[in-house]
Amino acid sequence: MGSAQSSPWMQLGAHGVLGYTAVDPIPGDRSLGEVRLVQPTIMAHAGIASNRLRMLATLNLEGLTIPDGELAPGDWGEGFVDRRHPHTYLHELVFTFDDLLGKADGSARVSMSAGKGFAPFGTDDPMSRPVLRYPVNHHLAQILERAVAMMGVRVGPLMAEAGLFNGDEPERPGQWPRVSRFGDSWSGRLTVNPVAGLELQGSHASVHSPEHRPGAGTDQRKWSLSGRWSGALGSFPVYGLLEWARTSEAEGFFVFHSVLAEGAWTLGRSRLYYRFERTERPEEERTLNPFRSLRPHIENSILGKTRWTIHTAGYTVHLQPVSVLSVLPLAELSYGRIANVGGGLFDTQSFYGKTSFWSVSVGARLSLGMPLHRMGRYGVAQDTANLRGMGHDGHHE
């Protein structure tokens, strides 16, 4: 899939992870294990007019397979706590007009993209990264599932993107962005590729009332810095990511920080990976279900702040029974510690019974057709997202 293609084209793919996850403790000082199909996605990429007009679509069926969320201590967002929320059914549908000015802009390229997807902010959706477990910082480091309109400009190794979108987060898988709020939020991202395989980015966003759909909630200011490398050491593919994120809410009354580092090393069919994360999250007032928080969210729903320090390590082996099907059995282990930060009514020891946790996952990634793309990369960013001959997170396809 490259800009050199002159005839219309389309690529299709499907992805999912079938596995068992066990966690100790969950709220109430209990343990819990579940078998789930997570990340079930169907993807379609297409292009016409010498690839200048493109479509990128991703359907996500988690509303059917994990309606109550995926067990993941520390994860939060969209009303879920200690469970990763199911994404909306239409995860991405973005149309792009690339190389907008043709030869008139010289060596530069300009693109315009619009649809439903990610705002130009932060790092890649964790779904397309090596670690199965979603990081705690998902809603600090990405802005997803919005109605977006964006412009991108690329000149040599420099790339700038800017976008408008609606601030409200979805509250359920079948919900659409609130069109009346389109344009109440904005973001910008600057990326530089100083050498092959190395990507440095910085981005900033102003998000109006993300957790109060009618628009009467507090605003957020978000910052992200990251460095990403995808290449090889000798004959072994290697991937690495280092990121920092900060979100301030209610004009700085609440501030949440995150530092994350992850990497993967592929040796033949085997791949080892590791992630370290230290992220602060809000502790919101819960409903009778300890895995859910009150919605709509208002500032006095935050009862405190906790810091989650998590180590995750895993191993996969790449099997390919037929050319279009990839099967990656996996085993993954996480250990984390939880600490209260500052004041507030929330007490970690009382709520969980412990200040540390373990989680283990075993299962298999299944991919049919094209591999997962780097979600949230559109226009001038889409063509430069993957190295030639390599799939997501630096694994040879």
Residue, then its C-alpha position, 0 to 999 in steps of 0.5 A: m500500500g504505497s503512493a506509487q500505486s496508480s490503479p484503484w486498490m483495496q486491502l482487507g484484514a481481521h484481527g482478534v485475541l482469544g485468551y484467559t486473564a486472571v487478576d489478583p486482587i480486584p476491588g474487594d480483595r478478591s481474585l477473578g479470571e475470565v476467558r474473552l475475545v478481545q480486540p475483534t476488528i475488521m479493517a478495510h483500506a482502499g485508494i483511487a486516483s493514484n492513491r491520492l484519495r484514500m479510505l481507512a475503516t476499522l470496525n471493532l466488535e468489542g461491544l459484543t464480546i466484552p460488553d462489561g469491559e476487559l479485566a485490566p487493573g488500573d485501566w479507566g475511561e468512558g465510565f469503566v474502572d479497572r476494566r478496559h472499556p469496549h471501543t465503539y463499533l465504528h472505530e475508524l472511518v476516515f477519508t483522505f485527500d493526499d498531495l492536495l496541491g500536487k506539484a504546486d507545493g514543490s517537495a512538500r505534501v499536504s493532506m486533508s482528512a475527515g471522518k471518525g477516528f483519532a485526533p492528531f495527538g500523542t502515540d499509537d493506539p495500544m491495540s497495534r503495539p506489542v503488549l496485550r494489556y492496555p496501559v493505564n495512560h490510554h486516555l492520557a496519551q491518545i484521543l480516540e473515536r471522535a468526529v475529526a477534520m484535520m490537515g497534515v503537511r510534510v516537508g522532508p523529515l518534518m510533519a505537522e498535523a492539526g485537527l478539530f473534533n468534538g470533545d465528548e467521549p462515547e458512553r457506549p459502543g453504539q454511540w456516535p460523536r455529538v455532531s453539535r459539539f464538533g469543533d469545540s476541541w482541537s489538537g496539533r502534533l509535530t513529528v520529525n524523522p531524523v533518521a530511518g526508523l526513528e520518530l520523535q513527536g510532540s503534541h498538545a490538545s485542548v479538549h472541552s468537557p470530555e466526560h460530560r456529554p452535554g458539555a457542562g463538565t470540566d475541560q482538559r489540557k493535554w501534552s505528549l512527547s515521545g520517541r519511537w524506533s522501529g528497525a533492526l539490530g543485526s538481523f533481529p527486528v527491534y521496536g522501542l517506545l518512550e513516552w511522557a504525557r500530562t493532562s490537566e483538568a479544571e484549569g489545573f486543579f487536577v493534574f495527571h502524569s504518565v511515563l511509559a517505556e516499552g520494547a520488543w525484540t524478535l528472534g526468528r519466530s519468537r518475540l520478547y517484549y517488556r513495558f514499564e509504566r508509571t501513571e496517575r489516574p483519577e479515582e472517580e465515584r463508583t456505582l454499585n458495580p465497583f468496575r464502573s464510575l458515575r456518568p455524566h462525570i463532574e469535577n466533584s466525582i473525583l475522590g482522589k488520585t492514585r499512581w500505578t507503577i506496572h511492569t509487564a513482560g511477555y512472549t509470543v511465537h509467530l505461526q503461519p499455517v497458511s499465507v493469509l493467516s497468522v497465529l501468535p500464541l502468547a503469555e504475559l505477566s504483569y506486576g504492579r503497585i498502587a499508591n495514593v497521591g495527595g489528599g482525597l477520600f479514596d484509600t487504596q488499601s481499603f478498596y483493594g485490600k492490598t497495594s500491589f497486584w498481579s495479572v496473567s494472560v495466556g491466549a493467541r493473537l489471530s490475524l487474517g489478511m493485512p496486519l494491524h495498522r498504526m491507528g490514528r495515522y492519516g494523510v501524510a502520516q499514513d504512508t510513512a507509518n510502517l517501514r517497508g516489509m514490516g508489520h505493526d510494532g516491527h514484526h516481520e510479516 
